[in-house]
Amino acid sequence: MAKPLALAFDVPETTGGDEDLEPSPYEESEVHDSFHQLIQEQSLRVAEEGLELLSLGPGRGDQTLPRPEGAPVLSTATLRILASMPSRTIGRSRGAIISQYYNRTVRLRRRSSRPLLGNVVRSARPSLRLYDLELDPTILEEDEKRSLLVKELQGLSVAQRDHMVRNMPLSLGEKRWLREKSWSPKVKRRDQQGRRRGAFSCCSRLRYTCMLALHSLGLALLSGLYAARPWRYALKQIGGQFGSSVLSYFLFLKTLLAFNTLMLLPLLAFLVGVQAAFPPDPAGPVPTFSGLELLTGGGWFTHTVMYYGYYSNTTLRQSCASAREGGLCSPRLGSLPYNMPLAYLFTVGAAFFITCIVLVYSMSHSFGESYRVGSTKGIHALTVFCSWDYKVTQKRASRVQQDSIRTQLKELLAEWQLRKRPRSVCGQLRQVVVLGLGWLLCLGSTVGCTVAVLTFSETMIQRPASGGQGLEMLALPLVVSVLNLVASYLFRGLAALERHDSPVLEVYMAICRNLILKMAVLGVLCYHWLGRRVAALQDQCWEDFVGQELYRFMVVDFIFVLLDSLFGELVWRLISEKKLKTGQKPEFDIARNVLDLIYGQTLTWLGVLFSPLLPAVQILRLLLLFYIKKTSLIANCQAPGRPWLASHMTTVFLTLLCFPSFLGAAVFLCYAVWQVRPSSTCGPFRTLNTMYEAGTVWVRRLEHAGSGASWLPWLHHFLVENTFFLFLVSALLLAVIYLNIQVVKGQRKVICLLKEQIRNEGEDKIFLINKLHSVYEEEGMSRPGRTQEATIPPAAPED
C-alpha cells in the first residue's frame, strides 16, 4: 500500500520549559504499540518462512512438531506463540533494527527539542502503526523505514546523531549511508560551498598541517612506549601456552615493577637528586672503580648517593663554617632552607606511606575482582561460543588466541573433573597422616636453617671487618641462598610424595612452607643487623654496612635464580631429551619463583632507609628476571601436567606481599628510626640520638626563626608526634579493607539471589507454557472434528 511521505513532517523546534521535556503517556503507548506490532508481524513472517517452525502439510494443523528426546509435546499454536516472544524476534532483521532505533530517536527528539505531540492533530502523528512496516516484505518497505529513521536523525544534534549511529548493530556501509543522509541541508550546502571556494586559506592549511603532524607524532610516541613494554606480547603468549597459573607469576612481577617505580620517584626527586646537585666534601680519598663493587656493593659505591653515609647533615643552599665540622647550620631569620636530615626522613616515610596506600588499594581491588563471582556455572559454554575475538586478523595473534582458548578450556575441564572425584574416607585419613608428617619435617628443616643462619652470623661478627671490599663479605648471603634453595627443593619433593588431588592446594602448601622459611631467616637477619652489628660497629658507619649487606643479598639471590634457571630447567631438559629420550620437560615451579619475588621485594623495603637507590637495583633485577624467566619458560618448560584455574592467585600474592612482607619491613624501619642510635661519623643524623629527633630539632629551629612558619610546628606536633593520627590512619586502612571484603560478600550474595530469581523465572515460563499447551489440548478434545488455527493473541498493553 502507498504511504504518503507527508506524514513524516518536520515540526519546527521550539524551546519550552520543563513541562515540554517529557512525552505524554498516550504517545509513549503509541510508539510502544507500533513497535510491538512490528515484533508480532516479524514473528509471523519468520514462522511462515519456517525459521522457527517446520512447515505443516494441509489438514495437519492439530499435529505436533518433531522434538528432541525428553522435550514436551507442543502444538502448532503454542509454538507460534513462543515464536512471537520478544526475546526470539528482536534483532532478526535489519528492518527491525532500523525500526527500533527510529523509536529511540523519536523519544530522544521529544525529550530534547520537540514540543509535545499531544498538541498536534492525531492524524499527523508519525506512528509506525500507520505504515504497516512488515505487511509488505519488499525492499521498498525497508527503504521507507530507513528514510523515516534518516528524517528523525536529522532532528537530533550532531553529538546525539553520531552516538546513535555508532551504537547501531549495522554494517559500516549502512552506518556511513545513514550518517551522510542525516546531514541537514544547511550543513550540506556549507560543505559544497566550501569545496567550490577551496575554503581553507594558507594559514588555515598550515595550522591544520601542524596539528596533524603533532597528532601523528604523539601517536607514534605512544605506540613506541607501548611497544617498549616487556609484557606487550609475552603475557598473551605465556597465558595461551602455559595457562593462568604460570601467567600469575609474570603479572605479579609486573605489579612489583610498578611498586618499585612508584617508590623510586619521590626518592629521586627530593633526596637523591638534591644531594647529587649539592655534593658534600669528600671525607677521604675516593677509591677507583674496580668492578668488584657490582658484587660486594662496597668500595667506590660507598662514596656515592647509593648509601646512607654519603648524605650530609647540613642545610643546603647555605654556607657556614660549622657544616664542615659536622655541626648544624642555623638558618637566616624568616628563611625556610632545605634541611637534609628532615628531607631524608620525610621522603623515605612518604615513599613508604604511598606504597602502603597503593598496596592496600591494589589488594582490595584484586580481592573484589577475583571473588565477585561465586560460581563458574555456564562458563564452559561462554568460553566455547563467546571467547573468539573477530577483530583479530593477523596469523600470529590468531594462533595466540587459539592457544589461550584451548588452555582455558583445559583448566575449566580439569576443575570440573576435580569436583566430580571425591576422596574416600580411608584416602582422606591417609592424606591427613602424610600431611602431618610432611609439615613436621618442613618445620624441623625451617628451624634447622634458622639456627644455621644465626650461628654463621655470630661467627661472621667475631671475624675482623675488612671494610666490605673482599669476597668474604659474600659468605653470609651465599649460605642463606643455598639454604633457601635446598629447602625449596625439599619442600617440592615432599609435595610430590603427598600427592594432593588439587594442584591449587599443592601450590598453596608450597607457598606457605617457603614463606615460613624465608620470614624466619629474615627475622634472624634483622636481629643480626640491628642488634649485633650496631653494637659491633659503634665507631664505624653501621648504616652503610647494613645497606651493603642488603645489596649483596639481592645480588646473590639473583645469581642463584639464574643458576636455577640454567641447571634446574635447561640442563634437565637436555638430559631428558638427549639421554633419557622421554621428551619430558620440567614444569615451572610457581610457588618457589613467587616466593623469590616476595623475598627480593622484602630485601628492597628493608634497605631503602640505608640505600635510597635500592629500588632502582630492584627494578633492573625485575626487568632482567622477566626476560630470563620468559625465555627459559618457553624454551625449557612445559605446561602444567594438571592444569588448574588460577582465579585467586593475584589476590593471594598481594596479600602475602602486604602483611608478612611490607608489614615486617615497616616494623623493622620504625624500630631503626625510633630506637637505634645513628652513627656519629656519617649520615644526616650523625649528631642525634635517634633519627626521629630530626623532626623535633627542625621544629625548635622553626619556632626561633620567626612567625612566618609558625603553622609547621603545629602541623608536626599533631600529625607526627601525636600517635592518634598514626592510629587513625591505621584504623582507616583496616576499615577500607574490611568494607571492601563486606562489599564483595554482599555482591556475591546478590549475585546468588539474582541467579536464583532467573532460575525461578525460567520455571515460571515453563509452567505457563505447559498451562497454555493444556488449554489448547482441552479445546482440541472438545472439538475433535475441527482443525485448530494457529493464531497469535493480541499483546496486552504494558503498564
Buried (B, 14 or more C-beta within 10 A) or exposed (E): EEBEEEBBEEBEEEEEEEEBEEBEEEBBEBBBBBBBBBBBBBBBBBBEEEEBBEEBEEEEBBEBBEEEEEEEEBBBBBBBBBBBEEEBBBEBBBBBBBBBBBBBBBBBBBEBBBBBBEEBEEEEBBBBBBBBBBEEBEEEBBEBBBBBBBBBBBBBEEEBBBEBBEEBEBEEEBBEBBBEBBBEEEEEEEEEEEEEEEEEEEEEEEEEEEEEEEEEEEEEEEEEEEEEEBBEEBBBBBBBBBBBBBBBBBBBBBBBBEBBBBBBEBBBEBBBEBBEEEEBEEEEEEBEEEEBBEBBBBBBBBBBBBBBBBBBBBBBEBEBEEBEEBEBBBBEEEEEBBBBBBBBBBBBBBBBEBBBEBBBBBBBEBBBBBBEEBEBEEBBEEBEEEEEEEEBEEEEBEEBBEBBBEBBBBBBEBBEEBEEEEEEEEEEEEBEEBBEEBBEBBBEBBEEBBEBBBEBBEEBBEEEEEEBBEEEBBBBBBBBBBBBBEBBBBBBEBBEEBEBBBBBBBBBBBBBBBBBBBBBBBBBBBEBBBEBBBEBBEEBBBBBBBBBBBBBBBBBBBBBBBEBBEEBBBEBBEEBEEEEEEEEBBBBBBBBBBBBBBBBBBBBBBBBBBBBBBBBBBBEBBEEBBEBBBEBBEEBBBBBEBBBBBBBBBBBBBBBBBEBBBEBBBEBBBEBBEEBEBBBBBBBBBBBEBBBBBBBBBBEBBEEBBEEBEEBBEEBEEEBBEEEEEEEBEEEBEEBBEEBBEBBEEBBEEBEEEBEEEEEEEEEEEEEBEEBBEEBBEEBEEEEEEEBEBEBEEBEEEE
